[in-house]
Amino acid sequence: MDLSQIKLVATDMDGTLLNSRGDVSQSFFYLFDELKELGVTFVAASGRQYYSILHKLSAIKDDMIVIAENGALTMHRDEELQTTEIDRKTYLELLDATKDLKGSQVILCGRKKAYIEDYGKDFENMLNEFYGRYEIVKNLSEVIDDQYLKIAICNEKGAEKYLYPALKHLENRLKVKVSGKVWLDLSHNNANKGHALKNVQKSLNISTNETMVFGDYNNDLEMMSQATYSFAMQNAHPNVKAVANYTTKSNDENGVEYILSKMIEAKKKNAIK
């Protein structure tokens, strides 16, 4: 494993770079400064809203590329590099498909902000962790002055058991992704982290052999295929461990930082030769 050749690092956020409390370690920011000095491009790739990612990584917001909404939006310094949206007809079809999912909350992830109906204060308080900008509307079907990037559905009993079976029939046309224990996302087929990362690699002329990625859940699967140095977290879903080429420590054990420190050491040693 020759980590000295890495030119691009892409990492998921929840369950990967963030610990179980939703925090980024201070050691990551020290390592990031070294990555920057070594000329390594850093990409934060998440199912989160763009503004939520910026909030978590505000100290480095001008020095990273952000792949948000599971790949539907790619940004750099507030410049839009790529947007992959759902057309309104499909959006309304999806709303109809989700209307009978009992015990679930539906979120429209728009380009400007997220939109929810009034699901109560408890849900809204939870939503604040993942969405920096949102609006409560009377009916999601009435949102017209925005782009439809993704529909996110939350079910506290479990997305894999209670949501995926009801929506997997849509996979012939769309991305249906269990992106967390309680989250399932519906988006355009090209709205995935792998497709977005491939476009970033192409624009920077960086190969899969020069790319390192970290992930923990099913919405990271396509991204794993874009890197020779693909790492599943110790706490990752079995599907991610099955396709990743390597594993690292859990998110609560700073698994991302553990590998980054090894990579930085390898690049410094290689520079001395």
DAPEQUI-V577021 format. One line per field, one symbol per residue. phi: phi as a letter, one per 40 degrees, with the letter a starting at -180 (. if undefined). psi: psi as a letter, one per 20 degrees, with the letter a starting at -180 (. if undefined). burial: + if it has 24 or more other ideal C-beta (glycine too) atoms within 12 Angstrom, else -. A space follows every 50 residues. Layout:
# DAPEQUI-V577021
phi: ???
psi: ???
burial: ???
This chain:
# DAPEQUI-V577021
phi: .cccccbabbbcbcgbcccccgbcccccccccdcdcccgccbbcbacccd cccdccbccbdcbbbbbbffhcbbbafgcccabbbcccdcdcccdccccb ccgbbbbcccccacbbccbhcccccccdcbbcbabcbcaccccbcaccca bbbbbcchcccbbddcbcccccbbcbbcbadbbbbbaddccacccccdcc dccbfbcccbbbbbabbccbcccdccacccbccdcccdccccbccabbcc ccbfcccdccccccccccccccd
psi: oniiipipppqrfpiehqaiikqpqhhghghghhgghikppppooqirqg hhghghkhhjhijrpporlkihppqoljpohpporprhggghghghhihj nqjqppppnrhgrqpqrnjrhgghhhhhhiohprpprgphiiohlrqohq ppppoiiphhhigghiiiiiiihrpopoirhjppqprqhimqhggghghg gghilprhijppqprirhjighhhijphmpppqhjqqhhghhiqhrqarr hijlhghghhhhggghhgghhh.
burial: --++-++++++++++++++----++--++-++--+--+-+++++++++++ +++++++--++--+++++++++++++----++++++---++--++-++-- +--++++++++++++++-+---+---+-+++-+++----+--+--+++++ +++++---++--++-++--+---+++++++++++++++-+++++++++++ +----+-+-++++++++++++++++++++++++++++--++-++++++++ +--+++++++++++-++------
